[in-house]
Amino acid sequence: MAWVSWALAALGFMGLANLGMKAAGLCGLESASVLLWVVIGEMPVALAYWLWRGRPVGGTGGAGWALGAGILTAVALIFLNESFSRGAKAALAVGIMNANFALVALLAFLFFREQLQPSKLVGLAATLSGLWLMAR
């Protein structure tokens, strides 16, 4: 379970990042500029991490998936920042965006044969129910 601390750290940093994007918009930064500054901020961190891990190259299939994931992440952040610029409450918009875990669980089950035990399905349903309650 060593992965849990890394996942919790990701939760904290992503939460702060999402809050920062909302704050940038409240300070008058246009949503397209928010995304540009986010990407500019990511580049040196990504480069440092790549260097720290020994400059791994990997195969072209993995690089293709990673590039696709980067493009999809950028599109998701465009949609999130557009929702902020149209008046979305940060907690609700980010909660809706992060409900993508349900899609991830389903696709991981279909493509990677990850198991979906009944307890996990109950957890998914409970979380989505909580999001529905927040949206009301």
Contacts in CASP RR format, 6 or more apart in sequence:
PFRMAT RR
TARGET T0000
AUTHOR 0000-0000-0000
METHOD contacts of the structure
MODEL  1
MAWVSWALAALGFMGLANLGMKAAGLCGLESASVLLWVVIGEMPVALAYW
LWRGRPVGGTGGAGWALGAGILTAVALIFLNESFSRGAKAALAVGIMNAN
FALVALLAFLFFREQLQPSKLVGLAATLSGLWLMAR
15 94 0 8 1.000
17 38 0 8 1.000
18 80 0 8 1.000
18 90 0 8 1.000
18 94 0 8 1.000
19 90 0 8 1.000
21 34 0 8 1.000
21 38 0 8 1.000
21 77 0 8 1.000
21 80 0 8 1.000
21 81 0 8 1.000
21 84 0 8 1.000
22 84 0 8 1.000
22 90 0 8 1.000
24 33 0 8 1.000
24 34 0 8 1.000
24 37 0 8 1.000
25 31 0 8 1.000
25 34 0 8 1.000
25 81 0 8 1.000
25 84 0 8 1.000
25 85 0 8 1.000
29 37 0 8 1.000
30 85 0 8 1.000
31 78 0 8 1.000
31 81 0 8 1.000
31 82 0 8 1.000
31 84 0 8 1.000
31 85 0 8 1.000
32 78 0 8 1.000
32 81 0 8 1.000
34 81 0 8 1.000
34 84 0 8 1.000
35 74 0 8 1.000
35 77 0 8 1.000
35 78 0 8 1.000
35 81 0 8 1.000
38 77 0 8 1.000
39 74 0 8 1.000
50 56 0 8 1.000
76 97 0 8 1.000
76 100 0 8 1.000
79 97 0 8 1.000
80 93 0 8 1.000
80 94 0 8 1.000
80 97 0 8 1.000
83 93 0 8 1.000
84 90 0 8 1.000
84 93 0 8 1.000
91 134 0 8 1.000
92 134 0 8 1.000
92 135 0 8 1.000
95 131 0 8 1.000
95 134 0 8 1.000
96 131 0 8 1.000
96 135 0 8 1.000
99 127 0 8 1.000
99 128 0 8 1.000
99 131 0 8 1.000
101 124 0 8 1.000
101 127 0 8 1.000
102 124 0 8 1.000
102 127 0 8 1.000
102 128 0 8 1.000
105 114 0 8 1.000
105 116 0 8 1.000
105 120 0 8 1.000
105 124 0 8 1.000
106 116 0 8 1.000
108 114 0 8 1.000
109 115 0 8 1.000
109 116 0 8 1.000
END
